[in-house]
Amino acid sequence: MPIKIPNELPARSQLEAENIFVMTELRATTQDIRPLKIAILNLMPTKMTTETQLLRLLSNTPLQIDVELIRLDTHASKNTSKEHLLTFYQSFSDVKDQRFDGLIITGAPVEHLDFEEVDYWDELCEIMDWSKTNVTSTLHICWGAQAAMYHHHGIGKVSLAQKISGVFAHEVVSNHTMLLWGFDSTFFAPHSRWASVDEAALRECAALDVLATSSEVGTHIAQSKQGRNLFVFGHMEYDADTLADEYHRDRAKDPDTQMPEHYFPDDNLRNPPAVTWRAHANLLFSNWINFVYQETPYDIA
């Protein structure tokens, strides 16, 4: 697909090396179509890596997509240069008067905190409330999904004694939804988190549908009844080596860190992990974009 991003965004060279059609802003203005406007609220510390991962998945559709990277006004990133953020990101206050076809809210490494203890919680709540009127559909990932469950539906998270890390098998619970069109009955996805959603409360909530679950790690994908909100508790956007990088990072701090499950072949660190989730990750994102395309008005204003 033609995905329109700033000409100098570092992710562009990697995407082009993968033969992904990246469109310059100049060329996009010559096409007589309205692109879908997708905003990404990137809360991950490794922002540049996450940009590439998400843009790669958004590229798997014939539609033109105009991506806007958003940063918080009330939180200063410690791991991404101020120059990068100022060059490629708009603050929420800069875009809050705009409307978007879709919004992605990423995960964040703050699961050890209660939601209200997160220093940008109030602004995130403002963004989630804003999405009700200014966004056709919002895709929440990992902690972003936990936060949205809590804010929109009052469903809390459950802290875990041991981190969930690895690649797990999932079963499709509902195949009558556009969002899982083309999925196999069993599929794989990476997880990396210190908390889970309150499963009992989720299943009792009449406003939500569970779409895919795992016998090992619980609910993976859920949605609101009208599809306005999609909750993905795993990390289908992860690269082949992301879990390995996280494991080595954590093990440097704590030698007792457990190896990711079902990830390194034969649990041998010397064996490169096999990517078993990429096809379904592409399906999920392209299905979401297709849903947004069908539901969003032509005149977004």
PyMOL commands that set and color helices and strands:
alter all, ss='L'
color gray80, all
select helices_A, chain A and resi 11-17+25-28+47-58+82-88+92-95+115-117+121-134+143-153+178-180+199-204+242-253+265-267+278-295
alter helices_A, ss='H'
color red, helices_A
select strands_A, chain A and resi 3-4+22-23+36-41+65-71+89-91+100-105+135-141+157-172+186-197+208-214+218-224+229-232
alter strands_A, ss='S'
color yellow, strands_A
deselect
rebuild
show_as cartoon
